[in-house]
Amino acid sequence: MEPDRGPTLLAIARGAIAAELGEKVPVYEPADWLQEPGASFVTLTTHGQLRGCIGTLQARRPLGKDVALNAKAAAFQDDRFEPLSHREYPDLEIEVSVLSPLEELGFDGQDQLLSLLRPGVDGLLLEYEGWRGTFLPQVWAQLPDPAVFLAHLKQKAGLPPKFWDDDIRVSRYTVTEWKESGVSHG
């Protein structure tokens, strides 16, 4: 039986941020599976509000390293936020999502694409020429309607929400996610 990877991945993410801030770093057991290639996103929140989210869509480095680097980037390099401060650290909640491989969708037009989407299950990557955007499956909680979800994803990619071109490419993926909850980190 495979052990629960969540506590280890959350400890790696918190440890990468803690080390950067000079805080106490959580300890975890090294494991062989951390050396296997993996793609992850690390999402940070404080008081229920997004505080940073950075990730990789394709497995190009060991999962443990991917989580650590994405955690640091989410805390200190997400362009939407100032770098995380010592003051915010005790209130930080961390979520780690490990992605499945991308699956490119074949479709003929936007209506068929919408019919293929699995709300609450699919993360999506939308690409068109130089434009690109992704939403994790967790975003369905805020945008449960597929048409609205897709319109917001187009905006995130830098495209108008009603834009359509037959050269748009969409891939989907699923995630396994772990989130810290009810834990004091101060």
Backbone hydrogen bonds in HBPLUS format (Angstrom, degrees):
<---DONOR---> <-ACCEPTOR-->    atom                        ^
c    i                          cat <-CA-CA->   ^        H-A-AA   ^      H-
h    n   atom  resd res      DA  || num        DHA   H-A  angle D-A-AA Bond
n    s   type  num  typ     dist DA aas  dist angle  dist       angle   num
A0009-LEU N   A0005-ARG O   2.99 MM   4  6.21 168.0  2.01 162.5 166.4     1
A0010-LEU N   A0006-GLY O   2.84 MM   4  5.98 165.9  1.86 165.6 169.2     2
A0011-ALA N   A0007-PRO O   2.99 MM   4  6.06 151.7  2.07 138.2 146.2     3
A0012-ILE N   A0008-THR O   2.92 MM   4  6.19 152.2  2.00 148.9 156.5     4
A0013-ALA N   A0009-LEU O   3.00 MM   4  6.23 162.5  2.03 148.0 152.3     5
A0014-ARG N   A0010-LEU O   2.90 MM   4  6.08 172.2  1.90 153.3 155.7     6
A0015-GLY N   A0011-ALA O   2.78 MM   4  5.75 153.1  1.85 140.7 149.5     7
A0016-ALA N   A0012-ILE O   2.96 MM   4  6.15 151.8  2.04 148.1 154.2     8
A0017-ILE N   A0013-ALA O   3.28 MM   4  6.58 157.5  2.33 148.1 153.3     9
A0018-ALA N   A0014-ARG O   2.78 MM   4  5.94 167.3  1.80 156.8 161.2    10
A0019-ALA N   A0015-GLY O   2.89 MM   4  5.92 163.4  1.92 147.2 151.3    11
A0020-GLU N   A0016-ALA O   3.40 MM   4  6.48 152.8  2.48 132.9 139.3    12
A0021-LEU N   A0017-ILE O   3.14 MM   4  6.46 142.4  2.29 145.1 155.6    13
A0021-LEU N   A0018-ALA O   3.06 MM   3  5.12 124.6  2.38  96.4 110.8    14
A0022-GLY N   A0018-ALA O   2.89 MM   4  5.98 112.5  2.36 141.9 160.0    15
A0023-GLU N   A0018-ALA O   2.80 MM   5  4.68 157.3  1.85 145.0 142.0    16
A0022-GLY N   A0019-ALA O   3.23 MM   3  5.00 150.7  2.32  94.6 103.3    17
A0034-LEU N   A0031-ALA O   3.13 MM   3  5.69 152.6  2.21 113.1 120.7    18
A0035-GLN N   A0032-ASP O   2.90 MM   3  5.61 160.4  1.94 121.8 128.0    19
A0036-GLU N   A0033-TRP O   3.22 MM   3  5.29 154.9  2.29 101.1 108.5    20
A0064-GLY N   A0034-LEU O   3.00 MM  30  4.70 173.1  2.00 132.2 133.8    21
A0063-LEU N   A0036-GLU O   2.84 MM  27  5.99 156.8  1.89 155.2 153.0    22
A0038-GLY N   A0061-ARG O   3.11 MM  23  6.43 154.8  2.17 169.5 162.0    23
A0099-LEU N   A0039-ALA O   2.89 MM  60  5.52 163.4  1.92 145.9 151.5    24
A0056-THR N   A0040-SER O   2.81 MM  16  5.59 154.2  1.88 150.6 157.3    25
A0041-PHE N   A0097-SER O   2.86 MM  56  5.16 148.7  1.96 144.6 154.0    26
A0097-SER N   A0041-PHE O   2.91 MM  56  5.16 166.3  1.93 157.3 160.1    27
A0042-VAL N   A0054-ILE O   2.93 MM  12  5.73 166.4  1.95 158.1 158.8    28
A0054-ILE N   A0042-VAL O   3.18 MM  12  5.73 150.9  2.27 149.9 153.0    29
A0043-THR N   A0095-GLU O   2.88 MM  52  5.08 163.5  1.91 150.3 155.5    30
A0095-GLU N   A0043-THR O   2.90 MM  52  5.08 145.8  2.02 152.8 160.2    31
A0044-LEU N   A0052-GLY O   2.68 MM   8  5.00 171.6  1.69 159.0 158.4    32
A0051-ARG N   A0044-LEU O   2.66 MM   7  5.10 158.3  1.71 149.8 142.1    33
A0045-THR N   A0093-GLU O   2.99 MM  48  5.23 158.0  2.04 148.5 154.1    34
A0093-GLU N   A0045-THR O   2.81 MM  48  5.23 160.5  1.85 160.6 163.5    35
A0046-THR N   A0049-GLN O   2.94 MM   3  5.35 151.1  2.02 147.0 153.0    36
A0049-GLN N   A0046-THR O   2.96 MM   3  5.35 166.6  1.98 118.0 121.7    37
A0066-ASP N   A0062-PRO O   2.87 MM   4  6.11 158.5  1.92 156.7 164.0    38
A0067-VAL N   A0063-LEU O   2.91 MM   4  6.13 163.8  1.94 159.9 162.2    39
A0068-ALA N   A0064-GLY O   3.11 MM   4  6.31 164.9  2.13 145.9 150.2    40
A0069-LEU N   A0065-LYS O   2.90 MM   4  6.06 169.8  1.91 155.6 158.3    41
A0070-ASN N   A0066-ASP O   2.93 MM   4  6.01 157.9  1.98 147.2 153.9    42
A0071-ALA N   A0067-VAL O   2.88 MM   4  5.99 150.6  1.97 147.9 155.9    43
A0072-LYS N   A0068-ALA O   3.09 MM   4  6.36 165.7  2.11 150.6 153.6    44
A0073-ALA N   A0069-LEU O   2.98 MM   4  6.15 159.0  2.02 143.8 150.3    45
A0074-ALA N   A0070-ASN O   2.84 MM   4  5.95 157.2  1.89 144.7 150.9    46
A0075-ALA N   A0071-ALA O   3.01 MM   4  6.20 151.6  2.10 147.4 154.9    47
A0076-PHE N   A0072-LYS O   2.89 MM   4  5.94 153.5  1.96 151.0 158.1    48
A0077-GLN N   A0073-ALA O   2.73 MM   4  4.68 150.7  1.82 133.5 137.6    49
A0084-LEU N   A0075-ALA O   2.80 MM   9  5.29 156.6  1.85 149.2 157.0    50
A0081-PHE N   A0078-ASP O   3.03 MM   3  5.84 172.8  2.03 130.4 132.7    51
A0088-GLU N   A0085-SER O   3.14 MM   3  5.35 130.1  2.40 100.7 112.6    52
A0089-TYR N   A0085-SER O   3.26 MM   4  6.49 138.2  2.44 144.8 156.0    53
A0089-TYR N   A0086-HIS O   3.24 MM   3  5.25 132.9  2.48  96.7 109.1    54
A0091-ASP N   A0088-GLU O   3.01 MM   3  5.65 140.9  2.17 120.7 131.0    55
A0092-LEU N   A0089-TYR O   3.10 MM   3  5.17 166.0  2.12 112.8 117.1    56
A0180-GLU N   A0094-ILE O   2.93 MM  86  5.65 165.3  1.95 165.6 170.4    57
A0096-VAL N   A0178-TRP O   2.84 MM  82  5.37 154.8  1.90 157.1 164.6    58
A0178-TRP N   A0096-VAL O   2.86 MM  82  5.37 150.6  1.94 150.4 160.3    59
A0098-VAL N   A0176-THR O   2.84 MM  78  5.29 166.1  1.86 152.8 154.9    60
A0176-THR N   A0098-VAL O   2.96 MM  78  5.29 150.3  2.05 142.5 151.6    61
A0100-SER N   A0174-THR O   2.88 MM  74  5.40 152.6  1.96 155.6 155.3    62
A0103-GLU N   A0172-ARG O   2.83 MM  69  5.24 149.8  1.92 150.7 160.4    63
A0172-ARG N   A0103-GLU O   2.84 MM  69  5.24 160.1  1.88 138.2 139.7    64
A0105-LEU N   A0170-VAL O   2.85 MM  65  5.81 175.9  1.85 158.9 160.0    65
A0113-LEU N   A0109-GLY O   3.14 MM   4  6.43 158.8  2.18 148.0 154.5    66
A0114-LEU N   A0110-GLN O   2.88 MM   4  6.16 165.4  1.91 156.5 159.2    67
A0115-SER N   A0111-ASP O   3.12 MM   4  6.38 146.9  2.23 141.5 150.1    68
A0116-LEU N   A0113-LEU O   2.94 MM   3  5.23 143.6  2.07 107.4 118.6    69
A0117-LEU N   A0114-LEU O   3.36 MM   3  5.46 148.1  2.47 100.1 108.4    70
A0121-VAL N   A0118-ARG O   2.92 MM   3  5.41 157.7  1.97 139.1 142.8    71
A0122-ASP N   A0118-ARG O   3.03 MM   4  5.54 165.5  2.05 155.6 158.4    72
A0123-GLY N   A0173-TYR O   2.69 MM  50  5.09 165.0  1.71 160.3 162.9    73
A0173-TYR N   A0123-GLY O   2.98 MM  50  5.09 142.2  2.13 136.2 141.5    74
A0124-LEU N   A0135-PHE O   2.98 MM  11  5.52 145.2  2.10 150.0 159.2    75
A0135-PHE N   A0124-LEU O   3.03 MM  11  5.52 148.4  2.13 147.7 157.4    76
A0125-LEU N   A0171-SER O   2.84 MM  46  5.16 156.3  1.90 153.5 156.2    77
A0171-SER N   A0125-LEU O   2.92 MM  46  5.16 157.6  1.98 146.4 153.8    78
A0126-LEU N   A0133-GLY O   2.84 MM   7  5.41 168.7  1.86 167.9 171.1    79
A0133-GLY N   A0126-LEU O   3.01 MM   7  5.41 151.0  2.10 149.8 156.6    80
A0127-GLU N   A0169-ARG O   2.81 MM  42  5.13 161.0  1.85 156.8 159.6    81
A0169-ARG N   A0127-GLU O   2.82 MM  42  5.13 174.3  1.82 161.0 162.9    82
A0128-TYR N   A0131-TRP O   2.92 MM   3  5.10 162.5  1.95 140.0 142.6    83
A0131-TRP N   A0128-TYR O   2.73 MM   3  5.10 157.3  1.78 145.6 142.0    84
A0139-VAL N   A0136-LEU O   3.05 MM   3  5.79 163.1  2.08 123.8 128.0    85
A0140-TRP N   A0137-PRO O   3.08 MM   3  5.82 159.4  2.12 120.1 125.4    86
A0141-ALA N   A0138-GLN O   3.17 MM   3  5.91 157.7  2.22 116.6 121.8    87
A0142-GLN N   A0139-VAL O   2.97 MM   3  5.58 142.6  2.12 116.1 124.8    88
A0143-LEU N   A0139-VAL O   3.02 MM   4  6.24 147.9  2.13 146.4 156.1    89
A0149-PHE N   A0145-ASP O   2.83 MM   4  6.01 165.1  1.85 163.8 169.0    90
A0150-LEU N   A0146-PRO O   2.92 MM   4  6.06 165.0  1.94 149.3 152.6    91
A0151-ALA N   A0147-ALA O   2.98 MM   4  6.14 155.8  2.04 141.2 148.2    92
A0152-HIS N   A0148-VAL O   2.95 MM   4  6.18 162.1  1.99 154.3 158.1    93
A0153-LEU N   A0149-PHE O   2.94 MM   4  6.18 148.7  2.04 144.7 154.4    94
A0154-LYS N   A0150-LEU O   2.91 MM   4  6.17 154.6  1.97 150.2 156.4    95
A0155-GLN N   A0151-ALA O   3.11 MM   4  6.42 157.6  2.16 143.6 149.4    96
A0156-LYS N   A0152-HIS O   2.89 MM   4  6.18 158.2  1.93 147.7 153.6    97
A0157-ALA N   A0153-LEU O   2.99 MM   4  6.25 144.7  2.12 143.5 152.8    98
A0157-ALA N   A0154-LYS O   3.06 MM   3  5.04 121.0  2.42  93.8 109.0    99
A0159-LEU N   A0154-LYS O   2.87 MM   5  5.10 160.8  1.90 149.4 143.0   100
A0158-GLY N   A0155-GLN O   2.83 MM   3  4.98 153.8  1.90 106.2 115.0   101
A0163-PHE N   A0160-PRO O   3.06 MM   3  5.20 161.8  2.09 111.8 117.3   102
A0168-ILE N   A0165-ASP O   3.02 MM   3  5.73 167.4  2.04 126.1 127.3   103
